[in-house]
Amino acid sequence: AVDSTNNSVGIGTTSPSTYGGKLNITDGSVGGESTLVIANNNANQFVRVGINNNTAQIAYDNAE
């Protein structure tokens, strides 16, 4: 969803400005996974930031 009043974008939410920031990725379930992944075509090269099962995650892999 796009919130043009607050210039925010939401994935999995209709109220992307609820938690602040410009991009809000939300899983509607308690203990669910809300993750942003940036990757290329190599499955072993990625950056991941998010929450999974109530645990914060920051992970990367730059294997060749």
PDBQT receptor file of N, H, CA, C and O in Angstrom, charges set to zero:
ATOM      1  N   ALA A   1       0.838  -1.182   0.000  1.00  0.00    +0.000 N 
ATOM      2  CA  ALA A   1       0.000   0.000   0.000  1.00  0.00    +0.000 C 
ATOM      3  C   ALA A   1       0.881   1.243   0.000  1.00  0.00    +0.000 C 
ATOM      4  O   ALA A   1       1.981   1.242   0.553  1.00  0.00    +0.000 OA
ATOM      5  N   VAL A   2       0.392   2.277  -0.615  1.00  0.00    +0.000 N 
ATOM      6  H   VAL A   2      -0.502   2.277  -1.064  1.00  0.00    +0.000 HD
ATOM      7  CA  VAL A   2       1.103   3.548  -0.650  1.00  0.00    +0.000 C 
ATOM      8  C   VAL A   2       0.342   4.542   0.214  1.00  0.00    +0.000 C 
ATOM      9  O   VAL A   2      -0.866   4.721   0.057  1.00  0.00    +0.000 OA
ATOM     10  N   ASP A   3       1.061   5.186   1.130  1.00  0.00    +0.000 N 
ATOM     11  H   ASP A   3       2.042   5.040   1.258  1.00  0.00    +0.000 HD
ATOM     12  CA  ASP A   3       0.501   6.242   1.970  1.00  0.00    +0.000 C 
ATOM     13  C   ASP A   3       1.082   7.554   1.459  1.00  0.00    +0.000 C 
ATOM     14  O   ASP A   3       2.145   7.987   1.905  1.00  0.00    +0.000 OA
ATOM     15  N   SER A   4       0.382   8.183   0.525  1.00  0.00    +0.000 N 
ATOM     16  H   SER A   4      -0.481   7.832   0.162  1.00  0.00    +0.000 HD
ATOM     17  CA  SER A   4       0.912   9.397  -0.091  1.00  0.00    +0.000 C 
ATOM     18  C   SER A   4       0.945  10.581   0.869  1.00  0.00    +0.000 C 
ATOM     19  O   SER A   4       1.724  11.513   0.668  1.00  0.00    +0.000 OA
ATOM     20  N   THR A   5       0.121  10.560   1.898  1.00  0.00    +0.000 N 
ATOM     21  H   THR A   5      -0.512   9.803   2.061  1.00  0.00    +0.000 HD
ATOM     22  CA  THR A   5       0.141  11.640   2.887  1.00  0.00    +0.000 C 
ATOM     23  C   THR A   5       1.462  11.666   3.640  1.00  0.00    +0.000 C 
ATOM     24  O   THR A   5       2.015  12.736   3.897  1.00  0.00    +0.000 OA
ATOM     25  N   ASN A   6       1.975  10.474   4.000  1.00  0.00    +0.000 N 
ATOM     26  H   ASN A   6       1.526   9.605   3.792  1.00  0.00    +0.000 HD
ATOM     27  CA  ASN A   6       3.229  10.372   4.754  1.00  0.00    +0.000 C 
ATOM     28  C   ASN A   6       4.397   9.887   3.894  1.00  0.00    +0.000 C 
ATOM     29  O   ASN A   6       5.476   9.601   4.411  1.00  0.00    +0.000 OA
ATOM     30  N   ASN A   7       4.175   9.794   2.574  1.00  0.00    +0.000 N 
ATOM     31  H   ASN A   7       3.298  10.027   2.154  1.00  0.00    +0.000 HD
ATOM     32  CA  ASN A   7       5.219   9.341   1.644  1.00  0.00    +0.000 C 
ATOM     33  C   ASN A   7       5.829   8.017   2.075  1.00  0.00    +0.000 C 
ATOM     34  O   ASN A   7       7.052   7.890   2.137  1.00  0.00    +0.000 OA
ATOM     35  N   SER A   8       4.992   7.029   2.375  1.00  0.00    +0.000 N 
ATOM     36  H   SER A   8       3.999   7.133   2.325  1.00  0.00    +0.000 HD
ATOM     37  CA  SER A   8       5.441   5.723   2.833  1.00  0.00    +0.000 C 
ATOM     38  C   SER A   8       4.880   4.619   1.943  1.00  0.00    +0.000 C 
ATOM     39  O   SER A   8       3.842   4.788   1.303  1.00  0.00    +0.000 OA
ATOM     40  N   VAL A   9       5.586   3.478   1.911  1.00  0.00    +0.000 N 
ATOM     41  H   VAL A   9       6.429   3.341   2.431  1.00  0.00    +0.000 HD
ATOM     42  CA  VAL A   9       5.149   2.309   1.160  1.00  0.00    +0.000 C 
ATOM     43  C   VAL A   9       5.107   1.130   2.120  1.00  0.00    +0.000 C 
ATOM     44  O   VAL A   9       6.018   0.947   2.927  1.00  0.00    +0.000 OA
ATOM     45  N   GLY A  10       4.049   0.332   2.030  1.00  0.00    +0.000 N 
ATOM     46  H   GLY A  10       3.309   0.481   1.374  1.00  0.00    +0.000 HD
ATOM     47  CA  GLY A  10       3.918  -0.827   2.894  1.00  0.00    +0.000 C 
ATOM     48  C   GLY A  10       3.736  -2.102   2.105  1.00  0.00    +0.000 C 
ATOM     49  O   GLY A  10       3.013  -2.128   1.110  1.00  0.00    +0.000 OA
ATOM     50  N   ILE A  11       4.391  -3.161   2.546  1.00  0.00    +0.000 N 
ATOM     51  H   ILE A  11       4.979  -3.140   3.355  1.00  0.00    +0.000 HD
ATOM     52  CA  ILE A  11       4.211  -4.499   1.995  1.00  0.00    +0.000 C 
ATOM     53  C   ILE A  11       3.631  -5.334   3.128  1.00  0.00    +0.000 C 
ATOM     54  O   ILE A  11       4.268  -5.494   4.169  1.00  0.00    +0.000 OA
ATOM     55  N   GLY A  12       2.443  -5.860   2.937  1.00  0.00    +0.000 N 
ATOM     56  H   GLY A  12       1.925  -5.730   2.092  1.00  0.00    +0.000 HD
ATOM     57  CA  GLY A  12       1.788  -6.643   3.975  1.00  0.00    +0.000 C 
ATOM     58  C   GLY A  12       1.039  -5.791   4.989  1.00  0.00    +0.000 C 
ATOM     59  O   GLY A  12       0.607  -6.302   6.022  1.00  0.00    +0.000 OA
ATOM     60  N   THR A  13       0.878  -4.513   4.713  1.00  0.00    +0.000 N 
ATOM     61  H   THR A  13       1.228  -4.098   3.873  1.00  0.00    +0.000 HD
ATOM     62  CA  THR A  13       0.168  -3.607   5.612  1.00  0.00    +0.000 C 
ATOM     63  C   THR A  13      -0.560  -2.540   4.810  1.00  0.00    +0.000 C 
ATOM     64  O   THR A  13      -0.092  -2.128   3.749  1.00  0.00    +0.000 OA
ATOM     65  N   THR A  14      -1.685  -2.101   5.306  1.00  0.00    +0.000 N 
ATOM     66  H   THR A  14      -2.065  -2.437   6.167  1.00  0.00    +0.000 HD
ATOM     67  CA  THR A  14      -2.397  -0.995   4.672  1.00  0.00    +0.000 C 
ATOM     68  C   THR A  14      -2.098   0.329   5.364  1.00  0.00    +0.000 C 
ATOM     69  O   THR A  14      -2.579   1.378   4.935  1.00  0.00    +0.000 OA
ATOM     70  N   SER A  15      -1.304   0.286   6.435  1.00  0.00    +0.000 N 
ATOM     71  H   SER A  15      -0.913  -0.566   6.783  1.00  0.00    +0.000 HD
ATOM     72  CA  SER A  15      -0.918   1.494   7.181  1.00  0.00    +0.000 C 
ATOM     73  C   SER A  15       0.601   1.544   7.323  1.00  0.00    +0.000 C 
ATOM     74  O   SER A  15       1.113   1.328   8.421  1.00  0.00    +0.000 OA
ATOM     75  N   PRO A  16       1.334   1.823   6.248  1.00  0.00    +0.000 N 
ATOM     76  CA  PRO A  16       2.786   1.740   6.292  1.00  0.00    +0.000 C 
ATOM     77  C   PRO A  16       3.477   2.749   7.201  1.00  0.00    +0.000 C 
ATOM     78  O   PRO A  16       4.643   2.556   7.545  1.00  0.00    +0.000 OA
ATOM     79  N   SER A  17       2.797   3.810   7.596  1.00  0.00    +0.000 N 
ATOM     80  H   SER A  17       1.850   3.966   7.316  1.00  0.00    +0.000 HD
ATOM     81  CA  SER A  17       3.461   4.804   8.448  1.00  0.00    +0.000 C 
ATOM     82  C   SER A  17       3.295   4.499   9.938  1.00  0.00    +0.000 C 
ATOM     83  O   SER A  17       3.761   5.273  10.774  1.00  0.00    +0.000 OA
ATOM     84  N   THR A  18       2.636   3.381  10.290  1.00  0.00    +0.000 N 
ATOM     85  H   THR A  18       2.257   2.752   9.611  1.00  0.00    +0.000 HD
ATOM     86  CA  THR A  18       2.385   3.050  11.692  1.00  0.00    +0.000 C 
ATOM     87  C   THR A  18       3.667   2.975  12.509  1.00  0.00    +0.000 C 
ATOM     88  O   THR A  18       3.709   3.480  13.631  1.00  0.00    +0.000 OA
ATOM     89  N   TYR A  19       4.717   2.354  11.969  1.00  0.00    +0.000 N 
ATOM     90  H   TYR A  19       4.683   1.944  11.058  1.00  0.00    +0.000 HD
ATOM     91  CA  TYR A  19       5.963   2.158  12.721  1.00  0.00    +0.000 C 
ATOM     92  C   TYR A  19       7.049   3.139  12.325  1.00  0.00    +0.000 C 
ATOM     93  O   TYR A  19       8.187   3.016  12.778  1.00  0.00    +0.000 OA
ATOM     94  N   GLY A  20       6.724   4.094  11.501  1.00  0.00    +0.000 N 
ATOM     95  H   GLY A  20       5.799   4.194  11.133  1.00  0.00    +0.000 HD
ATOM     96  CA  GLY A  20       7.711   5.069  11.058  1.00  0.00    +0.000 C 
ATOM     97  C   GLY A  20       8.491   4.547   9.871  1.00  0.00    +0.000 C 
ATOM     98  O   GLY A  20       8.305   3.402   9.460  1.00  0.00    +0.000 OA
ATOM     99  N   GLY A  21       9.359   5.368   9.319  1.00  0.00    +0.000 N 
ATOM    100  H   GLY A  21       9.510   6.298   9.653  1.00  0.00    +0.000 HD
ATOM    101  CA  GLY A  21      10.152   4.976   8.171  1.00  0.00    +0.000 C 
ATOM    102  C   GLY A  21       9.373   5.120   6.875  1.00  0.00    +0.000 C 
ATOM    103  O   GLY A  21       8.179   5.415   6.883  1.00  0.00    +0.000 OA
ATOM    104  N   LYS A  22      10.053   4.910   5.778  1.00  0.00    +0.000 N 
ATOM    105  H   LYS A  22      11.024   4.670   5.772  1.00  0.00    +0.000 HD
ATOM    106  CA  LYS A  22       9.451   5.073   4.461  1.00  0.00    +0.000 C 
ATOM    107  C   LYS A  22       9.047   3.749   3.837  1.00  0.00    +0.000 C 
ATOM    108  O   LYS A  22       8.191   3.729   2.953  1.00  0.00    +0.000 OA
ATOM    109  N   LEU A  23       9.644   2.632   4.275  1.00  0.00    +0.000 N 
ATOM    110  H   LEU A  23      10.339   2.649   4.993  1.00  0.00    +0.000 HD
ATOM    111  CA  LEU A  23       9.280   1.309   3.778  1.00  0.00    +0.000 C 
ATOM    112  C   LEU A  23       8.967   0.432   4.970  1.00  0.00    +0.000 C 
ATOM    113  O   LEU A  23       9.790   0.288   5.874  1.00  0.00    +0.000 OA
ATOM    114  N   ASN A  24       7.779  -0.157   4.978  1.00  0.00    +0.000 N 
ATOM    115  H   ASN A  24       7.110  -0.040   4.244  1.00  0.00    +0.000 HD
ATOM    116  CA  ASN A  24       7.340  -0.989   6.091  1.00  0.00    +0.000 C 
ATOM    117  C   ASN A  24       6.953  -2.352   5.539  1.00  0.00    +0.000 C 
ATOM    118  O   ASN A  24       6.037  -2.457   4.725  1.00  0.00    +0.000 OA
ATOM    119  N   ILE A  25       7.654  -3.407   5.983  1.00  0.00    +0.000 N 
ATOM    120  H   ILE A  25       8.399  -3.322   6.645  1.00  0.00    +0.000 HD
ATOM    121  CA  ILE A  25       7.354  -4.781   5.581  1.00  0.00    +0.000 C 
ATOM    122  C   ILE A  25       6.795  -5.475   6.807  1.00  0.00    +0.000 C 
ATOM    123  O   ILE A  25       7.458  -5.547   7.841  1.00  0.00    +0.000 OA
ATOM    124  N   THR A  26       5.561  -5.995   6.696  1.00  0.00    +0.000 N 
ATOM    125  H   THR A  26       5.022  -5.937   5.856  1.00  0.00    +0.000 HD
ATOM    126  CA  THR A  26       4.865  -6.514   7.859  1.00  0.00    +0.000 C 
ATOM    127  C   THR A  26       4.271  -7.885   7.579  1.00  0.00    +0.000 C 
ATOM    128  O   THR A  26       3.713  -8.127   6.508  1.00  0.00    +0.000 OA
ATOM    129  N   ASP A  27       4.397  -8.779   8.554  1.00  0.00    +0.000 N 
ATOM    130  H   ASP A  27       4.851  -8.583   9.423  1.00  0.00    +0.000 HD
ATOM    131  CA  ASP A  27       3.679 -10.053   8.538  1.00  0.00    +0.000 C 
ATOM    132  C   ASP A  27       2.588  -9.904   9.579  1.00  0.00    +0.000 C 
ATOM    133  O   ASP A  27       2.869  -9.501  10.708  1.00  0.00    +0.000 OA
ATOM    134  N   GLY A  28       1.360 -10.216   9.230  1.00  0.00    +0.000 N 
ATOM    135  H   GLY A  28       1.132 -10.543   8.312  1.00  0.00    +0.000 HD
ATOM    136  CA  GLY A  28       0.234  -9.992  10.110  1.00  0.00    +0.000 C 
ATOM    137  C   GLY A  28       0.150 -10.914  11.306  1.00  0.00    +0.000 C 
ATOM    138  O   GLY A  28      -0.710 -10.713  12.164  1.00  0.00    +0.000 OA
ATOM    139  N   SER A  29       1.012 -11.920  11.399  1.00  0.00    +0.000 N 
ATOM    140  H   SER A  29       1.711 -12.083  10.702  1.00  0.00    +0.000 HD
ATOM    141  CA  SER A  29       0.907 -12.873  12.502  1.00  0.00    +0.000 C 
ATOM    142  C   SER A  29       1.949 -12.607  13.573  1.00  0.00    +0.000 C 
ATOM    143  O   SER A  29       3.064 -12.182  13.271  1.00  0.00    +0.000 OA
ATOM    144  N   VAL A  30       1.586 -12.856  14.821  1.00  0.00    +0.000 N 
ATOM    145  H   VAL A  30       0.680 -13.201  15.066  1.00  0.00    +0.000 HD
ATOM    146  CA  VAL A  30       2.542 -12.737  15.923  1.00  0.00    +0.000 C 
ATOM    147  C   VAL A  30       3.552 -13.863  15.777  1.00  0.00    +0.000 C 
ATOM    148  O   VAL A  30       3.171 -15.019  15.597  1.00  0.00    +0.000 OA
ATOM    149  N   GLY A  31       4.824 -13.538  15.850  1.00  0.00    +0.000 N 
ATOM    150  H   GLY A  31       5.133 -12.599  15.996  1.00  0.00    +0.000 HD
ATOM    151  CA  GLY A  31       5.863 -14.547  15.695  1.00  0.00    +0.000 C 
ATOM    152  C   GLY A  31       6.159 -14.878  14.254  1.00  0.00    +0.000 C 
ATOM    153  O   GLY A  31       6.934 -15.794  13.977  1.00  0.00    +0.000 OA
ATOM    154  N   GLY A  32       5.554 -14.146  13.320  1.00  0.00    +0.000 N 
ATOM    155  H   GLY A  32       4.924 -13.402  13.544  1.00  0.00    +0.000 HD
ATOM    156  CA  GLY A  32       5.780 -14.398  11.900  1.00  0.00    +0.000 C 
ATOM    157  C   GLY A  32       7.114 -13.825  11.448  1.00  0.00    +0.000 C 
ATOM    158  O   GLY A  32       7.918 -13.369  12.261  1.00  0.00    +0.000 OA
ATOM    159  N   GLU A  33       7.334 -13.855  10.152  1.00  0.00    +0.000 N 
ATOM    160  H   GLU A  33       6.681 -14.226   9.491  1.00  0.00    +0.000 HD
ATOM    161  CA  GLU A  33       8.586 -13.364   9.590  1.00  0.00    +0.000 C 
ATOM    162  C   GLU A  33       8.328 -12.146   8.724  1.00  0.00    +0.000 C 
ATOM    163  O   GLU A  33       7.516 -12.190   7.800  1.00  0.00    +0.000 OA
ATOM    164  N   SER A  34       9.024 -11.055   9.028  1.00  0.00    +0.000 N 
ATOM    165  H   SER A  34       9.683 -11.019   9.779  1.00  0.00    +0.000 HD
ATOM    166  CA  SER A  34       9.002  -9.841   8.220  1.00  0.00    +0.000 C 
ATOM    167  C   SER A  34      10.454  -9.538   7.895  1.00  0.00    +0.000 C 
ATOM    168  O   SER A  34      11.213  -9.108   8.764  1.00  0.00    +0.000 OA
ATOM    169  N   THR A  35      10.840  -9.759   6.652  1.00  0.00    +0.000 N 
ATOM    170  H   THR A  35      10.223 -10.108   5.946  1.00  0.00    +0.000 HD
ATOM    171  CA  THR A  35      12.251  -9.686   6.293  1.00  0.00    +0.000 C 
ATOM    172  C   THR A  35      12.445  -8.954   4.975  1.00  0.00    +0.000 C 
ATOM    173  O   THR A  35      11.679  -9.137   4.030  1.00  0.00    +0.000 OA
ATOM    174  N   LEU A  36      13.472  -8.127   4.925  1.00  0.00    +0.000 N 
ATOM    175  H   LEU A  36      14.094  -7.978   5.693  1.00  0.00    +0.000 HD
ATOM    176  CA  LEU A  36      13.910  -7.486   3.698  1.00  0.00    +0.000 C 
ATOM    177  C   LEU A  36      15.187  -8.189   3.270  1.00  0.00    +0.000 C 
ATOM    178  O   LEU A  36      16.145  -8.264   4.039  1.00  0.00    +0.000 OA
ATOM    179  N   VAL A  37      15.205  -8.704   2.045  1.00  0.00    +0.000 N 
ATOM    180  H   VAL A  37      14.427  -8.642   1.420  1.00  0.00    +0.000 HD
ATOM    181  CA  VAL A  37      16.382  -9.388   1.521  1.00  0.00    +0.000 C 
ATOM    182  C   VAL A  37      16.821  -8.681   0.246  1.00  0.00    +0.000 C 
ATOM    183  O   VAL A  37      16.011  -8.416  -0.642  1.00  0.00    +0.000 OA
ATOM    184  N   ILE A  38      18.109  -8.382   0.167  1.00  0.00    +0.000 N 
ATOM    185  H   ILE A  38      18.767  -8.597   0.888  1.00  0.00    +0.000 HD
ATOM    186  CA  ILE A  38      18.706  -7.839  -1.046  1.00  0.00    +0.000 C 
ATOM    187  C   ILE A  38      19.719  -8.875  -1.501  1.00  0.00    +0.000 C 
ATOM    188  O   ILE A  38      20.649  -9.209  -0.767  1.00  0.00    +0.000 OA
ATOM    189  N   ALA A  39      19.534  -9.385  -2.716  1.00  0.00    +0.000 N 
ATOM    190  H   ALA A  39      18.778  -9.114  -3.312  1.00  0.00    +0.000 HD
ATOM    191  CA  ALA A  39      20.397 -10.462  -3.202  1.00  0.00    +0.000 C 
ATOM    192  C   ALA A  39      20.654 -10.302  -4.696  1.00  0.00    +0.000 C 
ATOM    193  O   ALA A  39      19.948  -9.574  -5.394  1.00  0.00    +0.000 OA
ATOM    194  N   ASN A  40      21.679 -10.999  -5.163  1.00  0.00    +0.000 N 
ATOM    195  H   ASN A  40      22.252 -11.590  -4.595  1.00  0.00    +0.000 HD
ATOM    196  CA  ASN A  40      21.908 -11.076  -6.600  1.00  0.00    +0.000 C 
ATOM    197  C   ASN A  40      21.597 -12.496  -7.065  1.00  0.00    +0.000 C 
ATOM    198  O   ASN A  40      20.965 -13.256  -6.331  1.00  0.00    +0.000 OA
ATOM    199  N   ASN A  41      22.018 -12.861  -8.245  1.00  0.00    +0.000 N 
ATOM    200  H   ASN A  41      22.531 -12.245  -8.841  1.00  0.00    +0.000 HD
ATOM    201  CA  ASN A  41      21.687 -14.183  -8.776  1.00  0.00    +0.000 C 
ATOM    202  C   ASN A  41      22.454 -15.319  -8.111  1.00  0.00    +0.000 C 
ATOM    203  O   ASN A  41      22.154 -16.485  -8.370  1.00  0.00    +0.000 OA
ATOM    204  N   ASN A  42      23.425 -15.020  -7.269  1.00  0.00    +0.000 N 
ATOM    205  H   ASN A  42      23.669 -14.073  -7.058  1.00  0.00    +0.000 HD
ATOM    206  CA  ASN A  42      24.157 -16.042  -6.524  1.00  0.00    +0.000 C 
ATOM    207  C   ASN A  42      23.438 -16.226  -5.194  1.00  0.00    +0.000 C 
ATOM    208  O   ASN A  42      23.389 -15.296  -4.388  1.00  0.00    +0.000 OA
ATOM    209  N   ALA A  43      22.888 -17.391  -4.955  1.00  0.00    +0.000 N 
ATOM    210  H   ALA A  43      22.927 -18.146  -5.609  1.00  0.00    +0.000 HD
ATOM    211  CA  ALA A  43      22.101 -17.637  -3.734  1.00  0.00    +0.000 C 
ATOM    212  C   ALA A  43      22.901 -17.432  -2.461  1.00  0.00    +0.000 C 
ATOM    213  O   ALA A  43      22.321 -17.289  -1.385  1.00  0.00    +0.000 OA
ATOM    214  N   ASN A  44      24.223 -17.413  -2.565  1.00  0.00    +0.000 N 
ATOM    215  H   ASN A  44      24.694 -17.528  -3.440  1.00  0.00    +0.000 HD
ATOM    216  CA  ASN A  44      25.068 -17.243  -1.379  1.00  0.00    +0.000 C 
ATOM    217  C   ASN A  44      25.546 -15.811  -1.185  1.00  0.00    +0.000 C 
ATOM    218  O   ASN A  44      26.462 -15.571  -0.399  1.00  0.00    +0.000 OA
ATOM    219  N   GLN A  45      24.946 -14.861  -1.884  1.00  0.00    +0.000 N 
ATOM    220  H   GLN A  45      24.202 -15.056  -2.523  1.00  0.00    +0.000 HD
ATOM    221  CA  GLN A  45      25.313 -13.462  -1.724  1.00  0.00    +0.000 C 
ATOM    222  C   GLN A  45      24.047 -12.660  -1.434  1.00  0.00    +0.000 C 
ATOM    223  O   GLN A  45      23.228 -12.427  -2.323  1.00  0.00    +0.000 OA
ATOM    224  N   PHE A  46      23.900 -12.241  -0.172  1.00  0.00    +0.000 N 
ATOM    225  H   PHE A  46      24.566 -12.431   0.549  1.00  0.00    +0.000 HD
ATOM    226  CA  PHE A  46      22.685 -11.527   0.211  1.00  0.00    +0.000 C 
ATOM    227  C   PHE A  46      22.926 -10.709   1.477  1.00  0.00    +0.000 C 
ATOM    228  O   PHE A  46      23.896 -10.919   2.205  1.00  0.00    +0.000 OA
ATOM    229  N   VAL A  47      22.023  -9.782   1.711  1.00  0.00    +0.000 N 
ATOM    230  H   VAL A  47      21.234  -9.611   1.119  1.00  0.00    +0.000 HD
ATOM    231  CA  VAL A  47      21.913  -9.047   2.967  1.00  0.00    +0.000 C 
ATOM    232  C   VAL A  47      20.477  -9.218   3.410  1.00  0.00    +0.000 C 
ATOM    233  O   VAL A  47      19.560  -9.037   2.609  1.00  0.00    +0.000 OA
ATOM    234  N   ARG A  48      20.259  -9.569   4.692  1.00  0.00    +0.000 N 
ATOM    235  H   ARG A  48      21.004  -9.716   5.343  1.00  0.00    +0.000 HD
ATOM    236  CA  ARG A  48      18.896  -9.775   5.204  1.00  0.00    +0.000 C 
ATOM    237  C   ARG A  48      18.756  -9.025   6.525  1.00  0.00    +0.000 C 
ATOM    238  O   ARG A  48      19.610  -9.115   7.407  1.00  0.00    +0.000 OA
ATOM    239  N   VAL A  49      17.659  -8.284   6.633  1.00  0.00    +0.000 N 
ATOM    240  H   VAL A  49      16.966  -8.211   5.916  1.00  0.00    +0.000 HD
ATOM    241  CA  VAL A  49      17.329  -7.559   7.864  1.00  0.00    +0.000 C 
ATOM    242  C   VAL A  49      15.867  -7.844   8.149  1.00  0.00    +0.000 C 
ATOM    243  O   VAL A  49      15.032  -7.727   7.253  1.00  0.00    +0.000 OA
ATOM    244  N   GLY A  50      15.540  -8.214   9.381  1.00  0.00    +0.000 N 
ATOM    245  H   GLY A  50      16.219  -8.309  10.109  1.00  0.00    +0.000 HD
ATOM    246  CA  GLY A  50      14.147  -8.457   9.693  1.00  0.00    +0.000 C 
ATOM    247  C   GLY A  50      13.910  -9.068  11.050  1.00  0.00    +0.000 C 
ATOM    248  O   GLY A  50      14.764  -9.043  11.936  1.00  0.00    +0.000 OA
ATOM    249  N   ILE A  51      12.716  -9.618  11.180  1.00  0.00    +0.000 N 
ATOM    250  H   ILE A  51      12.023  -9.638  10.460  1.00  0.00    +0.000 HD
ATOM    251  CA  ILE A  51      12.289 -10.284  12.413  1.00  0.00    +0.000 C 
ATOM    252  C   ILE A  51      11.727 -11.637  12.009  1.00  0.00    +0.000 C 
ATOM    253  O   ILE A  51      10.930 -11.732  11.075  1.00  0.00    +0.000 OA
ATOM    254  N   ASN A  52      12.142 -12.679  12.711  1.00  0.00    +0.000 N 
ATOM    255  H   ASN A  52      12.789 -12.602  13.470  1.00  0.00    +0.000 HD
ATOM    256  CA  ASN A  52      11.622 -14.019  12.458  1.00  0.00    +0.000 C 
ATOM    257  C   ASN A  52      11.353 -14.674  13.802  1.00  0.00    +0.000 C 
ATOM    258  O   ASN A  52      12.260 -14.822  14.621  1.00  0.00    +0.000 OA
ATOM    259  N   ASN A  53      10.108 -15.066  14.027  1.00  0.00    +0.000 N 
ATOM    260  H   ASN A  53       9.371 -14.947  13.361  1.00  0.00    +0.000 HD
ATOM    261  CA  ASN A  53       9.713 -15.725  15.281  1.00  0.00    +0.000 C 
ATOM    262  C   ASN A  53      10.148 -14.898  16.497  1.00  0.00    +0.000 C 
ATOM    263  O   ASN A  53      10.731 -15.425  17.445  1.00  0.00    +0.000 OA
ATOM    264  N   ASN A  54       9.854 -13.590  16.451  1.00  0.00    +0.000 N 
ATOM    265  H   ASN A  54       9.381 -13.161  15.681  1.00  0.00    +0.000 HD
ATOM    266  CA  ASN A  54      10.131 -12.654  17.542  1.00  0.00    +0.000 C 
ATOM    267  C   ASN A  54      11.611 -12.430  17.809  1.00  0.00    +0.000 C 
ATOM    268  O   ASN A  54      11.973 -11.953  18.885  1.00  0.00    +0.000 OA
ATOM    269  N   THR A  55      12.481 -12.765  16.850  1.00  0.00    +0.000 N 
ATOM    270  H   THR A  55      12.187 -13.152  15.976  1.00  0.00    +0.000 HD
ATOM    271  CA  THR A  55      13.920 -12.567  16.997  1.00  0.00    +0.000 C 
ATOM    272  C   THR A  55      14.408 -11.653  15.886  1.00  0.00    +0.000 C 
ATOM    273  O   THR A  55      14.166 -11.913  14.707  1.00  0.00    +0.000 OA
ATOM    274  N   ALA A  56      15.097 -10.579  16.263  1.00  0.00    +0.000 N 
ATOM    275  H   ALA A  56      15.294 -10.368  17.221  1.00  0.00    +0.000 HD
ATOM    276  CA  ALA A  56      15.653  -9.670  15.262  1.00  0.00    +0.000 C 
ATOM    277  C   ALA A  56      16.786 -10.354  14.519  1.00  0.00    +0.000 C 
ATOM    278  O   ALA A  56      17.544 -11.126  15.107  1.00  0.00    +0.000 OA
ATOM    279  N   GLN A  57      16.905 -10.068  13.207  1.00  0.00    +0.000 N 
ATOM    280  H   GLN A  57      16.289  -9.440  12.730  1.00  0.00    +0.000 HD
ATOM    281  CA  GLN A  57      17.945 -10.666  12.393  1.00  0.00    +0.000 C 
ATOM    282  C   GLN A  57      18.641  -9.602  11.556  1.00  0.00    +0.000 C 
ATOM    283  O   GLN A  57      17.996  -8.746  10.952  1.00  0.00    +0.000 OA
ATOM    284  N   ILE A  58      19.944  -9.670  11.533  1.00  0.00    +0.000 N 
ATOM    285  H   ILE A  58      20.468 -10.366  12.024  1.00  0.00    +0.000 HD
ATOM    286  CA  ILE A  58      20.760  -8.936  10.563  1.00  0.00    +0.000 C 
ATOM    287  C   ILE A  58      21.778  -9.965  10.080  1.00  0.00    +0.000 C 
ATOM    288  O   ILE A  58      22.589 -10.459  10.863  1.00  0.00    +0.000 OA
ATOM    289  N   ALA A  59      21.733 -10.280   8.806  1.00  0.00    +0.000 N 
ATOM    290  H   ALA A  59      21.074  -9.878   8.170  1.00  0.00    +0.000 HD
ATOM    291  CA  ALA A  59      22.600 -11.334   8.291  1.00  0.00    +0.000 C 
ATOM    292  C   ALA A  59      23.113 -10.974   6.920  1.00  0.00    +0.000 C 
ATOM    293  O   ALA A  59      22.464 -10.239   6.175  1.00  0.00    +0.000 OA
ATOM    294  N   TYR A  60      24.286 -11.497   6.585  1.00  0.00    +0.000 N 
ATOM    295  H   TYR A  60      24.813 -12.095   7.190  1.00  0.00    +0.000 HD
ATOM    296  CA  TYR A  60      24.816 -11.332   5.232  1.00  0.00    +0.000 C 
ATOM    297  C   TYR A  60      25.658 -12.544   4.890  1.00  0.00    +0.000 C 
ATOM    298  O   TYR A  60      26.144 -13.257   5.768  1.00  0.00    +0.000 OA
ATOM    299  N   ASP A  61      25.819 -12.758   3.615  1.00  0.00    +0.000 N 
ATOM    300  H   ASP A  61      25.425 -12.179   2.901  1.00  0.00    +0.000 HD
ATOM    301  CA  ASP A  61      26.718 -13.792   3.116  1.00  0.00    +0.000 C 
ATOM    302  C   ASP A  61      27.285 -13.271   1.819  1.00  0.00    +0.000 C 
ATOM    303  O   ASP A  61      26.525 -12.906   0.922  1.00  0.00    +0.000 OA
ATOM    304  N   ASN A  62      28.580 -13.225   1.692  1.00  0.00    +0.000 N 
ATOM    305  H   ASN A  62      29.197 -13.522   2.421  1.00  0.00    +0.000 HD
ATOM    306  CA  ASN A  62      29.194 -12.741   0.462  1.00  0.00    +0.000 C 
ATOM    307  C   ASN A  62      30.051 -13.822  -0.188  1.00  0.00    +0.000 C 
ATOM    308  O   ASN A  62      31.041 -13.520  -0.854  1.00  0.00    +0.000 OA
ATOM    309  N   ALA A  63      29.666 -15.086   0.009  1.00  0.00    +0.000 N 
ATOM    310  H   ALA A  63      28.861 -15.331   0.551  1.00  0.00    +0.000 HD
ATOM    311  CA  ALA A  63      30.409 -16.190  -0.574  1.00  0.00    +0.000 C 
ATOM    312  C   ALA A  63      30.451 -16.063  -2.090  1.00  0.00    +0.000 C 
ATOM    313  O   ALA A  63      29.522 -15.557  -2.719  1.00  0.00    +0.000 OA
ATOM    314  N   GLU A  64      31.533 -16.529  -2.645  1.00  0.00    +0.000 N 
ATOM    315  H   GLU A  64      32.287 -16.941  -2.133  1.00  0.00    +0.000 HD
ATOM    316  CA  GLU A  64      31.690 -16.452  -4.112  1.00  0.00    +0.000 C 
ATOM    317  C   GLU A  64      31.292 -17.734  -4.769  1.00  0.00    +0.000 C 
ATOM    318  O   GLU A  64      31.360 -17.848  -5.993  1.00  0.00    +0.000 OA
TER     319      GLU A  64
